[in-house]
């Protein structure tokens, strides 16, 4: 299962964005896949729900990578 934005979920959670329901839905999707051979559309929608506006995620990701590159110093 691919969840875009998954690497940023811990940081979002630290900022108070509710994400536990997405993790719960992902676990349920796994159970459904094993039990039924498929995942329900409702469960997949819960896994894929928007966590934050796309632009906010992009700004946060860009800031993270800029900090990382700055810490590495000039090449």
PDB file of N, CA, C, O and CB in Angstrom:
ATOM      1  N   UNK A   1       0.848  -1.157   0.000  1.00  0.00           N
ATOM      2  CA  UNK A   1       0.000   0.000   0.000  1.00  0.00           C
ATOM      3  C   UNK A   1       0.898   1.226   0.000  1.00  0.00           C
ATOM      4  O   UNK A   1       1.837   1.317   0.790  1.00  0.00           O
ATOM      5  CB  UNK A   1      -0.967  -0.006   1.211  1.00  0.00           C
ATOM      6  N   UNK A   2       0.611   2.151  -0.874  1.00  0.00           N
ATOM      7  CA  UNK A   2       1.348   3.403  -0.952  1.00  0.00           C
ATOM      8  C   UNK A   2       0.493   4.517  -0.386  1.00  0.00           C
ATOM      9  O   UNK A   2      -0.640   4.724  -0.821  1.00  0.00           O
ATOM     10  CB  UNK A   2       1.766   3.716  -2.404  1.00  0.00           C
ATOM     11  N   UNK A   3       1.031   5.225   0.573  1.00  0.00           N
ATOM     12  CA  UNK A   3       0.308   6.347   1.189  1.00  0.00           C
ATOM     13  C   UNK A   3       1.154   7.606   0.958  1.00  0.00           C
ATOM     14  O   UNK A   3       2.100   7.852   1.707  1.00  0.00           O
ATOM     15  CB  UNK A   3       0.043   6.098   2.747  1.00  0.00           C
ATOM     16  N   UNK A   4       0.828   8.411  -0.071  1.00  0.00           N
ATOM     17  CA  UNK A   4       1.579   9.646  -0.264  1.00  0.00           C
ATOM     18  C   UNK A   4       1.561  10.491   1.010  1.00  0.00           C
ATOM     19  O   UNK A   4       0.541  10.603   1.689  1.00  0.00           O
ATOM     20  CB  UNK A   4       1.002  10.446  -1.446  1.00  0.00           C
ATOM     21  N   UNK A   5       2.696  11.068   1.308  1.00  0.00           N
ATOM     22  CA  UNK A   5       2.814  11.887   2.509  1.00  0.00           C
ATOM     23  C   UNK A   5       3.094  11.102   3.769  1.00  0.00           C
ATOM     24  O   UNK A   5       3.234  11.690   4.841  1.00  0.00           O
ATOM     25  CB  UNK A   5       1.578  12.667   2.698  1.00  0.00           C
ATOM     26  N   UNK A   6       3.181   9.779   3.668  1.00  0.00           N
ATOM     27  CA  UNK A   6       3.393   8.955   4.862  1.00  0.00           C
ATOM     28  C   UNK A   6       4.643   9.337   5.646  1.00  0.00           C
ATOM     29  O   UNK A   6       4.600   9.324   6.877  1.00  0.00           O
ATOM     30  CB  UNK A   6       3.479   7.508   4.468  1.00  0.00           C
ATOM     31  N   UNK A   7       5.759   9.678   4.989  1.00  0.00           N
ATOM     32  CA  UNK A   7       6.949  10.027   5.776  1.00  0.00           C
ATOM     33  C   UNK A   7       6.744  11.243   6.679  1.00  0.00           C
ATOM     34  O   UNK A   7       7.465  11.416   7.661  1.00  0.00           O
ATOM     35  CB  UNK A   7       8.110  10.289   4.850  1.00  0.00           C
ATOM     36  N   UNK A   8       5.768  12.079   6.350  1.00  0.00           N
ATOM     37  CA  UNK A   8       5.547  13.294   7.121  1.00  0.00           C
ATOM     38  C   UNK A   8       4.478  13.135   8.201  1.00  0.00           C
ATOM     39  O   UNK A   8       4.210  14.070   8.954  1.00  0.00           O
ATOM     40  CB  UNK A   8       5.162  14.412   6.197  1.00  0.00           C
ATOM     41  N   UNK A   9       3.877  11.964   8.274  1.00  0.00           N
ATOM     42  CA  UNK A   9       2.804  11.765   9.241  1.00  0.00           C
ATOM     43  C   UNK A   9       3.262  11.930  10.693  1.00  0.00           C
ATOM     44  O   UNK A   9       2.525  12.519  11.482  1.00  0.00           O
ATOM     45  CB  UNK A   9       2.208  10.397   9.056  1.00  0.00           C
ATOM     46  N   UNK A  10       4.439  11.440  11.081  1.00  0.00           N
ATOM     47  CA  UNK A  10       4.864  11.674  12.467  1.00  0.00           C
ATOM     48  C   UNK A  10       4.996  13.168  12.790  1.00  0.00           C
ATOM     49  O   UNK A  10       4.608  13.603  13.875  1.00  0.00           O
ATOM     50  CB  UNK A  10       6.196  10.972  12.729  1.00  0.00           C
ATOM     51  N   UNK A  11       5.536  13.942  11.863  1.00  0.00           N
ATOM     52  CA  UNK A  11       5.675  15.385  12.094  1.00  0.00           C
ATOM     53  C   UNK A  11       4.308  16.054  12.172  1.00  0.00           C
ATOM     54  O   UNK A  11       4.099  16.955  12.985  1.00  0.00           O
ATOM     55  CB  UNK A  11       6.518  16.034  10.980  1.00  0.00           C
ATOM     56  N   UNK A  12       3.385  15.618  11.333  1.00  0.00           N
ATOM     57  CA  UNK A  12       2.032  16.176  11.387  1.00  0.00           C
ATOM     58  C   UNK A  12       1.388  15.850  12.730  1.00  0.00           C
ATOM     59  O   UNK A  12       0.727  16.693  13.336  1.00  0.00           O
ATOM     60  CB  UNK A  12       1.164  15.631  10.225  1.00  0.00           C
ATOM     61  N   UNK A  13       1.591  14.612  13.188  1.00  0.00           N
ATOM     62  CA  UNK A  13       1.024  14.210  14.480  1.00  0.00           C
ATOM     63  C   UNK A  13       1.589  15.066  15.613  1.00  0.00           C
ATOM     64  O   UNK A  13       0.853  15.463  16.516  1.00  0.00           O
ATOM     65  CB  UNK A  13       1.308  12.720  14.751  1.00  0.00           C
ATOM     66  N   UNK A  14       2.891  15.353  15.568  1.00  0.00           N
ATOM     67  CA  UNK A  14       3.504  16.199  16.589  1.00  0.00           C
ATOM     68  C   UNK A  14       2.900  17.601  16.587  1.00  0.00           C
ATOM     69  O   UNK A  14       2.862  18.270  17.619  1.00  0.00           O
ATOM     70  CB  UNK A  14       5.014  16.279  16.373  1.00  0.00           C
ATOM     71  N   UNK A  15       2.433  18.035  15.430  1.00  0.00           N
ATOM     72  CA  UNK A  15       1.829  19.362  15.311  1.00  0.00           C
ATOM     73  C   UNK A  15       0.339  19.344  15.627  1.00  0.00           C
ATOM     74  O   UNK A  15      -0.348  20.356  15.484  1.00  0.00           O
ATOM     75  CB  UNK A  15       2.047  19.911  13.913  1.00  0.00           C
ATOM     76  N   UNK A  16      -0.154  18.188  16.057  1.00  0.00           N
ATOM     77  CA  UNK A  16      -1.548  18.099  16.467  1.00  0.00           C
ATOM     78  C   UNK A  16      -2.523  17.694  15.378  1.00  0.00           C
ATOM     79  O   UNK A  16      -3.734  17.693  15.602  1.00  0.00           O
ATOM     80  CB  UNK A  16      -1.966  19.384  17.010  1.00  0.00           C
ATOM     81  N   UNK A  17      -2.012  17.349  14.196  1.00  0.00           N
ATOM     82  CA  UNK A  17      -2.890  16.887  13.121  1.00  0.00           C
ATOM     83  C   UNK A  17      -3.283  15.445  13.434  1.00  0.00           C
ATOM     84  O   UNK A  17      -2.405  14.612  13.657  1.00  0.00           O
ATOM     85  CB  UNK A  17      -2.189  16.996  11.708  1.00  0.00           C
ATOM     86  N   UNK A  18      -4.569  15.133  13.457  1.00  0.00           N
ATOM     87  CA  UNK A  18      -4.979  13.759  13.758  1.00  0.00           C
ATOM     88  C   UNK A  18      -4.643  12.816  12.605  1.00  0.00           C
ATOM     89  O   UNK A  18      -5.103  13.008  11.479  1.00  0.00           O
ATOM     90  CB  UNK A  18      -6.483  13.704  14.058  1.00  0.00           C
ATOM     91  N   UNK A  19      -3.843  11.805  12.897  1.00  0.00           N
ATOM     92  CA  UNK A  19      -3.450  10.835  11.867  1.00  0.00           C
ATOM     93  C   UNK A  19      -3.666   9.392  12.310  1.00  0.00           C
ATOM     94  O   UNK A  19      -3.540   8.476  11.498  1.00  0.00           O
ATOM     95  CB  UNK A  19      -1.993  11.037  11.495  1.00  0.00           C
ATOM     96  N   UNK A  20      -3.986   9.176  13.577  1.00  0.00           N
ATOM     97  CA  UNK A  20      -4.138   7.803  14.068  1.00  0.00           C
ATOM     98  C   UNK A  20      -5.207   7.034  13.307  1.00  0.00           C
ATOM     99  O   UNK A  20      -5.087   5.823  13.125  1.00  0.00           O
ATOM    100  CB  UNK A  20      -4.475   7.813  15.545  1.00  0.00           C
ATOM    101  N   UNK A  21      -6.252   7.724  12.862  1.00  0.00           N
ATOM    102  CA  UNK A  21      -7.303   7.036  12.108  1.00  0.00           C
ATOM    103  C   UNK A  21      -6.776   6.492  10.784  1.00  0.00           C
ATOM    104  O   UNK A  21      -7.266   5.475  10.295  1.00  0.00           O
ATOM    105  CB  UNK A  21      -8.476   7.983  11.851  1.00  0.00           C
ATOM    106  N   UNK A  22      -5.782   7.161  10.202  1.00  0.00           N
ATOM    107  CA  UNK A  22      -5.195   6.680   8.951  1.00  0.00           C
ATOM    108  C   UNK A  22      -4.414   5.391   9.218  1.00  0.00           C
ATOM    109  O   UNK A  22      -4.513   4.432   8.452  1.00  0.00           O
ATOM    110  CB  UNK A  22      -4.269   7.764   8.318  1.00  0.00           C
ATOM    111  N   UNK A  23      -3.640   5.371  10.302  1.00  0.00           N
ATOM    112  CA  UNK A  23      -2.917   4.153  10.661  1.00  0.00           C
ATOM    113  C   UNK A  23      -3.896   3.011  10.968  1.00  0.00           C
ATOM    114  O   UNK A  23      -3.673   1.870  10.562  1.00  0.00           O
ATOM    115  CB  UNK A  23      -2.000   4.414  11.876  1.00  0.00           C
ATOM    116  N   UNK A  24      -4.967   3.323  11.679  1.00  0.00           N
ATOM    117  CA  UNK A  24      -5.983   2.304  11.988  1.00  0.00           C
ATOM    118  C   UNK A  24      -6.601   1.760  10.704  1.00  0.00           C
ATOM    119  O   UNK A  24      -6.803   0.553  10.564  1.00  0.00           O
ATOM    120  CB  UNK A  24      -7.087   2.890  12.901  1.00  0.00           C
ATOM    121  N   UNK A  25      -6.899   2.658   9.770  1.00  0.00           N
ATOM    122  CA  UNK A  25      -7.499   2.228   8.501  1.00  0.00           C
ATOM    123  C   UNK A  25      -6.520   1.372   7.695  1.00  0.00           C
ATOM    124  O   UNK A  25      -6.932   0.417   7.038  1.00  0.00           O
ATOM    125  CB  UNK A  25      -7.939   3.451   7.670  1.00  0.00           C
ATOM    126  N   UNK A  26      -5.230   1.707   7.741  1.00  0.00           N
ATOM    127  CA  UNK A  26      -4.234   0.904   7.026  1.00  0.00           C
ATOM    128  C   UNK A  26      -4.163  -0.511   7.603  1.00  0.00           C
ATOM    129  O   UNK A  26      -4.071  -1.488   6.861  1.00  0.00           O
ATOM    130  CB  UNK A  26      -2.849   1.578   7.096  1.00  0.00           C
ATOM    131  N   UNK A  27      -4.205  -0.608   8.933  1.00  0.00           N
ATOM    132  CA  UNK A  27      -4.219  -1.944   9.555  1.00  0.00           C
ATOM    133  C   UNK A  27      -5.471  -2.715   9.148  1.00  0.00           C
ATOM    134  O   UNK A  27      -5.410  -3.909   8.853  1.00  0.00           O
ATOM    135  CB  UNK A  27      -4.145  -1.828  11.098  1.00  0.00           C
ATOM    136  N   UNK A  28      -6.604  -2.021   9.137  1.00  0.00           N
ATOM    137  CA  UNK A  28      -7.855  -2.671   8.727  1.00  0.00           C
ATOM    138  C   UNK A  28      -7.785  -3.111   7.269  1.00  0.00           C
ATOM    139  O   UNK A  28      -8.287  -4.180   6.921  1.00  0.00           O
ATOM    140  CB  UNK A  28      -9.052  -1.724   8.934  1.00  0.00           C
ATOM    141  N   UNK A  29      -7.171  -2.305   6.420  1.00  0.00           N
ATOM    142  CA  UNK A  29      -7.023  -2.683   5.008  1.00  0.00           C
ATOM    143  C   UNK A  29      -6.214  -3.969   4.888  1.00  0.00           C
ATOM    144  O   UNK A  29      -6.534  -4.832   4.072  1.00  0.00           O
ATOM    145  CB  UNK A  29      -6.345  -1.547   4.204  1.00  0.00           C
ATOM    146  N   UNK A  30      -5.167  -4.098   5.700  1.00  0.00           N
ATOM    147  CA  UNK A  30      -4.376  -5.328   5.696  1.00  0.00           C
ATOM    148  C   UNK A  30      -5.187  -6.525   6.140  1.00  0.00           C
ATOM    149  O   UNK A  30      -5.097  -7.601   5.550  1.00  0.00           O
ATOM    150  CB  UNK A  30      -3.167  -5.177   6.586  1.00  0.00           C
ATOM    151  N   UNK A  31      -5.982  -6.335   7.186  1.00  0.00           N
ATOM    152  CA  UNK A  31      -6.849  -7.435   7.646  1.00  0.00           C
ATOM    153  C   UNK A  31      -7.823  -7.846   6.546  1.00  0.00           C
ATOM    154  O   UNK A  31      -8.023  -9.033   6.289  1.00  0.00           O
ATOM    155  CB  UNK A  31      -7.631  -7.021   8.920  1.00  0.00           C
ATOM    156  N   UNK A  32      -8.424  -6.851   5.902  1.00  0.00           N
ATOM    157  CA  UNK A  32      -9.382  -7.145   4.837  1.00  0.00           C
ATOM    158  C   UNK A  32      -8.717  -7.887   3.681  1.00  0.00           C
ATOM    159  O   UNK A  32      -9.292  -8.816   3.114  1.00  0.00           O
ATOM    160  CB  UNK A  32     -10.023  -5.851   4.329  1.00  0.00           C
ATOM    161  N   UNK A  33      -7.515  -7.473   3.344  1.00  0.00           N
ATOM    162  CA  UNK A  33      -6.811  -8.119   2.237  1.00  0.00           C
ATOM    163  C   UNK A  33      -6.543  -9.589   2.538  1.00  0.00           C
ATOM    164  O   UNK A  33      -6.710 -10.448   1.672  1.00  0.00           O
ATOM    165  CB  UNK A  33      -5.495  -7.395   1.948  1.00  0.00           C
ATOM    166  N   UNK A  34      -6.125  -9.874   3.771  1.00  0.00           N
ATOM    167  CA  UNK A  34      -5.856 -11.263   4.157  1.00  0.00           C
ATOM    168  C   UNK A  34      -7.157 -12.059   4.254  1.00  0.00           C
ATOM    169  O   UNK A  34      -7.250 -13.181   3.756  1.00  0.00           O
ATOM    170  CB  UNK A  34      -5.100 -11.314   5.501  1.00  0.00           C
ATOM    171  N   UNK A  35      -8.154 -11.466   4.897  1.00  0.00           N
ATOM    172  CA  UNK A  35      -9.411 -12.170   5.143  1.00  0.00           C
ATOM    173  C   UNK A  35     -10.255 -12.324   3.878  1.00  0.00           C
ATOM    174  O   UNK A  35     -10.792 -13.398   3.606  1.00  0.00           O
ATOM    175  CB  UNK A  35     -10.211 -11.438   6.201  1.00  0.00           C
ATOM    176  N   UNK A  36     -10.367 -11.221   3.094  1.00  0.00           N
ATOM    177  CA  UNK A  36     -11.308 -11.201   1.970  1.00  0.00           C
ATOM    178  C   UNK A  36     -10.640 -11.201   0.602  1.00  0.00           C
ATOM    179  O   UNK A  36     -11.306 -11.396  -0.415  1.00  0.00           O
ATOM    180  CB  UNK A  36     -12.188 -10.001   2.080  1.00  0.00           C
ATOM    181  N   UNK A  37      -9.337 -10.984   0.572  1.00  0.00           N
ATOM    182  CA  UNK A  37      -8.635 -10.911  -0.709  1.00  0.00           C
ATOM    183  C   UNK A  37      -8.770  -9.557  -1.386  1.00  0.00           C
ATOM    184  O   UNK A  37      -8.323  -9.380  -2.519  1.00  0.00           O
ATOM    185  CB  UNK A  37      -9.145 -11.980  -1.631  1.00  0.00           C
ATOM    186  N   UNK A  38      -9.382  -8.601  -0.700  1.00  0.00           N
ATOM    187  CA  UNK A  38      -9.573  -7.262  -1.258  1.00  0.00           C
ATOM    188  C   UNK A  38      -9.790  -6.287  -0.111  1.00  0.00           C
ATOM    189  O   UNK A  38     -10.104  -6.677   1.013  1.00  0.00           O
ATOM    190  CB  UNK A  38     -10.776  -7.227  -2.257  1.00  0.00           C
ATOM    191  N   UNK A  39      -9.617  -5.026  -0.421  1.00  0.00           N
ATOM    192  CA  UNK A  39      -9.835  -3.968   0.562  1.00  0.00           C
ATOM    193  C   UNK A  39     -11.052  -3.157   0.128  1.00  0.00           C
ATOM    194  O   UNK A  39     -11.233  -2.888  -1.060  1.00  0.00           O
ATOM    195  CB  UNK A  39      -8.568  -3.053   0.709  1.00  0.00           C
ATOM    196  N   UNK A  40     -11.871  -2.775   1.080  1.00  0.00           N
ATOM    197  CA  UNK A  40     -13.082  -2.034   0.733  1.00  0.00           C
ATOM    198  C   UNK A  40     -12.730  -0.615   0.299  1.00  0.00           C
ATOM    199  O   UNK A  40     -11.726  -0.047   0.729  1.00  0.00           O
ATOM    200  CB  UNK A  40     -14.060  -2.002   1.922  1.00  0.00           C
ATOM    201  N   UNK A  41     -13.569  -0.063  -0.552  1.00  0.00           N
ATOM    202  CA  UNK A  41     -13.386   1.312  -1.017  1.00  0.00           C
ATOM    203  C   UNK A  41     -13.424   2.286   0.158  1.00  0.00           C
ATOM    204  O   UNK A  41     -12.688   3.272   0.181  1.00  0.00           O
ATOM    205  CB  UNK A  41     -14.467   1.682  -2.051  1.00  0.00           C
ATOM    206  N   UNK A  42     -14.279   2.005   1.123  1.00  0.00           N
ATOM    207  CA  UNK A  42     -14.389   2.878   2.301  1.00  0.00           C
ATOM    208  C   UNK A  42     -13.091   2.896   3.100  1.00  0.00           C
ATOM    209  O   UNK A  42     -12.634   3.953   3.534  1.00  0.00           O
ATOM    210  CB  UNK A  42     -15.548   2.422   3.199  1.00  0.00           C
ATOM    211  N   UNK A  43     -12.507   1.729   3.290  1.00  0.00           N
ATOM    212  CA  UNK A  43     -11.257   1.649   4.035  1.00  0.00           C
ATOM    213  C   UNK A  43     -10.128   2.335   3.279  1.00  0.00           C
ATOM    214  O   UNK A  43      -9.332   3.059   3.878  1.00  0.00           O
ATOM    215  CB  UNK A  43     -10.895   0.192   4.316  1.00  0.00           C
ATOM    216  N   UNK A  44     -10.051   2.115   1.977  1.00  0.00           N
ATOM    217  CA  UNK A  44      -9.018   2.768   1.179  1.00  0.00           C
ATOM    218  C   UNK A  44      -9.180   4.282   1.190  1.00  0.00           C
ATOM    219  O   UNK A  44      -8.187   5.009   1.208  1.00  0.00           O
ATOM    220  CB  UNK A  44      -9.052   2.253  -0.253  1.00  0.00           C
ATOM    221  N   UNK A  45     -10.406   4.760   1.180  1.00  0.00           N
ATOM    222  CA  UNK A  45     -10.644   6.204   1.247  1.00  0.00           C
ATOM    223  C   UNK A  45     -10.160   6.760   2.581  1.00  0.00           C
ATOM    224  O   UNK A  45      -9.626   7.868   2.636  1.00  0.00           O
ATOM    225  CB  UNK A  45     -12.142   6.521   1.047  1.00  0.00           C
ATOM    226  N   UNK A  46     -10.344   5.998   3.655  1.00  0.00           N
ATOM    227  CA  UNK A  46      -9.879   6.447   4.967  1.00  0.00           C
ATOM    228  C   UNK A  46      -8.352   6.502   5.008  1.00  0.00           C
ATOM    229  O   UNK A  46      -7.781   7.412   5.607  1.00  0.00           O
ATOM    230  CB  UNK A  46     -10.409   5.517   6.074  1.00  0.00           C
ATOM    231  N   UNK A  47      -7.696   5.539   4.379  1.00  0.00           N
ATOM    232  CA  UNK A  47      -6.234   5.533   4.327  1.00  0.00           C
ATOM    233  C   UNK A  47      -5.735   6.720   3.506  1.00  0.00           C
ATOM    234  O   UNK A  47      -4.725   7.335   3.849  1.00  0.00           O
ATOM    235  CB  UNK A  47      -5.713   4.205   3.728  1.00  0.00           C
ATOM    236  N   UNK A  48      -6.427   7.034   2.444  1.00  0.00           N
ATOM    237  CA  UNK A  48      -5.971   8.048   1.490  1.00  0.00           C
ATOM    238  C   UNK A  48      -6.463   9.460   1.796  1.00  0.00           C
ATOM    239  O   UNK A  48      -6.182  10.384   1.033  1.00  0.00           O
ATOM    240  CB  UNK A  48      -6.412   7.669   0.117  1.00  0.00           C
ATOM    241  N   UNK A  49      -7.183   9.640   2.886  1.00  0.00           N
ATOM    242  CA  UNK A  49      -7.763  10.961   3.132  1.00  0.00           C
ATOM    243  C   UNK A  49      -6.684  12.031   3.210  1.00  0.00           C
ATOM    244  O   UNK A  49      -5.541  11.762   3.580  1.00  0.00           O
ATOM    245  CB  UNK A  49      -8.583  10.951   4.421  1.00  0.00           C
ATOM    246  N   UNK A  50      -7.070  13.235   2.857  1.00  0.00           N
ATOM    247  CA  UNK A  50      -6.134  14.355   2.892  1.00  0.00           C
ATOM    248  C   UNK A  50      -5.746  14.650   4.336  1.00  0.00           C
ATOM    249  O   UNK A  50      -6.606  14.754   5.211  1.00  0.00           O
ATOM    250  CB  UNK A  50      -6.748  15.612   2.222  1.00  0.00           C
ATOM    251  N   UNK A  51      -4.462  14.782   4.574  1.00  0.00           N
ATOM    252  CA  UNK A  51      -3.964  15.075   5.918  1.00  0.00           C
ATOM    253  C   UNK A  51      -3.845  16.577   6.139  1.00  0.00           C
ATOM    254  O   UNK A  51      -4.109  17.082   7.230  1.00  0.00           O
ATOM    255  CB  UNK A  51      -2.607  14.401   6.146  1.00  0.00           C
ATOM    256  N   UNK A  52      -3.453  17.263   5.112  1.00  0.00           N
ATOM    257  CA  UNK A  52      -3.279  18.710   5.149  1.00  0.00           C
ATOM    258  C   UNK A  52      -3.319  19.173   3.699  1.00  0.00           C
ATOM    259  O   UNK A  52      -3.144  18.363   2.789  1.00  0.00           O
ATOM    260  CB  UNK A  52      -1.927  19.134   5.873  1.00  0.00           C
ATOM    261  N   UNK A  53      -3.542  20.440   3.475  1.00  0.00           N
ATOM    262  CA  UNK A  53      -3.511  20.918   2.087  1.00  0.00           C
ATOM    263  C   UNK A  53      -2.166  20.589   1.424  1.00  0.00           C
ATOM    264  O   UNK A  53      -1.111  20.688   2.049  1.00  0.00           O
ATOM    265  CB  UNK A  53      -3.771  22.444   2.037  1.00  0.00           C
ATOM    266  N   UNK A  54      -2.228  20.206   0.177  1.00  0.00           N
ATOM    267  CA  UNK A  54      -1.037  19.776  -0.557  1.00  0.00           C
ATOM    268  C   UNK A  54       0.083  20.825  -0.498  1.00  0.00           C
ATOM    269  O   UNK A  54       1.251  20.484  -0.310  1.00  0.00           O
ATOM    270  CB  UNK A  54      -1.399  19.483  -2.015  1.00  0.00           C
ATOM    271  N   UNK A  55      -0.276  22.075  -0.658  1.00  0.00           N
ATOM    272  CA  UNK A  55       0.740  23.131  -0.627  1.00  0.00           C
ATOM    273  C   UNK A  55       1.446  23.194   0.732  1.00  0.00           C
ATOM    274  O   UNK A  55       2.651  23.439   0.793  1.00  0.00           O
ATOM    275  CB  UNK A  55       0.101  24.490  -0.947  1.00  0.00           C
ATOM    276  N   UNK A  56       0.715  22.977   1.800  1.00  0.00           N
ATOM    277  CA  UNK A  56       1.327  22.991   3.132  1.00  0.00           C
ATOM    278  C   UNK A  56       2.313  21.840   3.276  1.00  0.00           C
ATOM    279  O   UNK A  56       3.382  22.008   3.862  1.00  0.00           O
ATOM    280  CB  UNK A  56       0.248  22.908   4.228  1.00  0.00           C
ATOM    281  N   UNK A  57       1.963  20.683   2.751  1.00  0.00           N
ATOM    282  CA  UNK A  57       2.868  19.536   2.806  1.00  0.00           C
ATOM    283  C   UNK A  57       4.109  19.810   1.971  1.00  0.00           C
ATOM    284  O   UNK A  57       5.222  19.487   2.386  1.00  0.00           O
ATOM    285  CB  UNK A  57       2.162  18.256   2.315  1.00  0.00           C
ATOM    286  N   UNK A  58       3.926  20.404   0.795  1.00  0.00           N
ATOM    287  CA  UNK A  58       5.074  20.727  -0.062  1.00  0.00           C
ATOM    288  C   UNK A  58       6.001  21.735   0.621  1.00  0.00           C
ATOM    289  O   UNK A  58       7.222  21.580   0.583  1.00  0.00           O
ATOM    290  CB  UNK A  58       4.593  21.286  -1.417  1.00  0.00           C
ATOM    291  N   UNK A  59       5.428  22.759   1.240  1.00  0.00           N
ATOM    292  CA  UNK A  59       6.249  23.751   1.950  1.00  0.00           C
ATOM    293  C   UNK A  59       7.036  23.087   3.076  1.00  0.00           C
ATOM    294  O   UNK A  59       8.225  23.353   3.250  1.00  0.00           O
ATOM    295  CB  UNK A  59       5.365  24.886   2.518  1.00  0.00           C
ATOM    296  N   UNK A  60       6.370  22.224   3.839  1.00  0.00           N
ATOM    297  CA  UNK A  60       7.049  21.529   4.928  1.00  0.00           C
ATOM    298  C   UNK A  60       8.160  20.615   4.427  1.00  0.00           C
ATOM    299  O   UNK A  60       9.243  20.569   5.010  1.00  0.00           O
ATOM    300  CB  UNK A  60       6.050  20.725   5.729  1.00  0.00           C
ATOM    301  N   UNK A  61       7.892  19.891   3.351  1.00  0.00           N
ATOM    302  CA  UNK A  61       8.903  18.996   2.784  1.00  0.00           C
ATOM    303  C   UNK A  61      10.092  19.793   2.266  1.00  0.00           C
ATOM    304  O   UNK A  61      11.243  19.425   2.504  1.00  0.00           O
ATOM    305  CB  UNK A  61       8.301  18.143   1.653  1.00  0.00           C
ATOM    306  N   UNK A  62       9.818  20.877   1.565  1.00  0.00           N
ATOM    307  CA  UNK A  62      10.902  21.704   1.040  1.00  0.00           C
ATOM    308  C   UNK A  62      11.742  22.286   2.172  1.00  0.00           C
ATOM    309  O   UNK A  62      12.969  22.319   2.076  1.00  0.00           O
ATOM    310  CB  UNK A  62      10.341  22.832   0.167  1.00  0.00           C
ATOM    311  N   UNK A  63      11.100  22.741   3.238  1.00  0.00           N
ATOM    312  CA  UNK A  63      11.829  23.291   4.382  1.00  0.00           C
ATOM    313  C   UNK A  63      12.700  22.210   5.024  1.00  0.00           C
ATOM    314  O   UNK A  63      13.845  22.468   5.395  1.00  0.00           O
ATOM    315  CB  UNK A  63      10.845  23.878   5.423  1.00  0.00           C
ATOM    316  N   UNK A  64      12.155  21.008   5.152  1.00  0.00           N
ATOM    317  CA  UNK A  64      12.914  19.889   5.733  1.00  0.00           C
ATOM    318  C   UNK A  64      14.154  19.589   4.903  1.00  0.00           C
ATOM    319  O   UNK A  64      15.254  19.465   5.441  1.00  0.00           O
ATOM    320  CB  UNK A  64      12.031  18.628   5.837  1.00  0.00           C
ATOM    321  N   UNK A  65      13.975  19.475   3.596  1.00  0.00           N
ATOM    322  CA  UNK A  65      15.113  19.145   2.738  1.00  0.00           C
ATOM    323  C   UNK A  65      16.124  20.284   2.689  1.00  0.00           C
ATOM    324  O   UNK A  65      17.326  20.032   2.607  1.00  0.00           O
ATOM    325  CB  UNK A  65      14.634  18.816   1.327  1.00  0.00           C
ATOM    326  N   UNK A  66      15.665  21.523   2.738  1.00  0.00           N
ATOM    327  CA  UNK A  66      16.593  22.658   2.765  1.00  0.00           C
ATOM    328  C   UNK A  66      17.431  22.623   4.046  1.00  0.00           C
ATOM    329  O   UNK A  66      18.645  22.824   3.997  1.00  0.00           O
ATOM    330  CB  UNK A  66      15.819  24.000   2.662  1.00  0.00           C
ATOM    331  N   UNK A  67      16.789  22.369   5.190  1.00  0.00           N
ATOM    332  CA  UNK A  67      17.532  22.267   6.440  1.00  0.00           C
ATOM    333  C   UNK A  67      18.577  21.150   6.364  1.00  0.00           C
ATOM    334  O   UNK A  67      19.717  21.319   6.796  1.00  0.00           O
ATOM    335  CB  UNK A  67      16.573  22.019   7.611  1.00  0.00           C
ATOM    336  N   UNK A  68      18.170  20.023   5.813  1.00  0.00           N
ATOM    337  CA  UNK A  68      19.089  18.885   5.695  1.00  0.00           C
ATOM    338  C   UNK A  68      20.280  19.246   4.818  1.00  0.00           C
ATOM    339  O   UNK A  68      21.422  18.955   5.172  1.00  0.00           O
ATOM    340  CB  UNK A  68      18.361  17.655   5.120  1.00  0.00           C
ATOM    341  N   UNK A  69      20.024  19.873   3.684  1.00  0.00           N
ATOM    342  CA  UNK A  69      21.107  20.266   2.787  1.00  0.00           C
ATOM    343  C   UNK A  69      22.002  21.314   3.432  1.00  0.00           C
ATOM    344  O   UNK A  69      23.223  21.273   3.278  1.00  0.00           O
ATOM    345  CB  UNK A  69      20.541  20.797   1.471  1.00  0.00           C
ATOM    346  N   UNK A  70      21.396  22.256   4.156  1.00  0.00           N
ATOM    347  CA  UNK A  70      22.198  23.275   4.846  1.00  0.00           C
ATOM    348  C   UNK A  70      23.108  22.646   5.886  1.00  0.00           C
ATOM    349  O   UNK A  70      24.249  23.076   6.056  1.00  0.00           O
ATOM    350  CB  UNK A  70      21.291  24.315   5.509  1.00  0.00           C
ATOM    351  N   UNK A  71      22.610  21.627   6.587  1.00  0.00           N
ATOM    352  CA  UNK A  71      23.430  20.937   7.587  1.00  0.00           C
ATOM    353  C   UNK A  71      24.599  20.198   6.965  1.00  0.00           C
ATOM    354  O   UNK A  71      25.650  20.050   7.589  1.00  0.00           O
ATOM    355  CB  UNK A  71      22.582  19.965   8.374  1.00  0.00           C
ATOM    356  N   UNK A  72      24.420  19.731   5.730  1.00  0.00           N
ATOM    357  CA  UNK A  72      25.491  19.025   5.043  1.00  0.00           C
ATOM    358  C   UNK A  72      26.597  19.973   4.585  1.00  0.00           C
ATOM    359  O   UNK A  72      27.739  19.561   4.383  1.00  0.00           O
ATOM    360  CB  UNK A  72      24.933  18.268   3.853  1.00  0.00           C
ATOM    361  N   UNK A  73      26.247  21.235   4.426  1.00  0.00           N
ATOM    362  CA  UNK A  73      27.230  22.235   4.016  1.00  0.00           C
ATOM    363  C   UNK A  73      27.462  22.211   2.521  1.00  0.00           C
ATOM    364  O   UNK A  73      26.848  21.423   1.801  1.00  0.00           O
ATOM    365  CB  UNK A  73      28.541  22.016   4.740  1.00  0.00           C
ATOM    366  N   UNK A  74      28.352  23.077   2.052  1.00  0.00           N
ATOM    367  CA  UNK A  74      28.632  23.154   0.610  1.00  0.00           C
ATOM    368  C   UNK A  74      29.336  21.892   0.118  1.00  0.00           C
ATOM    369  O   UNK A  74      30.094  21.250   0.846  1.00  0.00           O
ATOM    370  CB  UNK A  74      29.492  24.392   0.294  1.00  0.00           C
ATOM    371  N   UNK A  75      29.066  21.569  -1.114  1.00  0.00           N
ATOM    372  CA  UNK A  75      29.697  20.372  -1.712  1.00  0.00           C
ATOM    373  C   UNK A  75      31.032  20.699  -2.270  1.00  0.00           C
ATOM    374  O   UNK A  75      31.708  19.823  -2.809  1.00  0.00           O
ATOM    375  CB  UNK A  75      28.831  19.776  -2.802  1.00  0.00           C
TER     376      UNK A  75
END
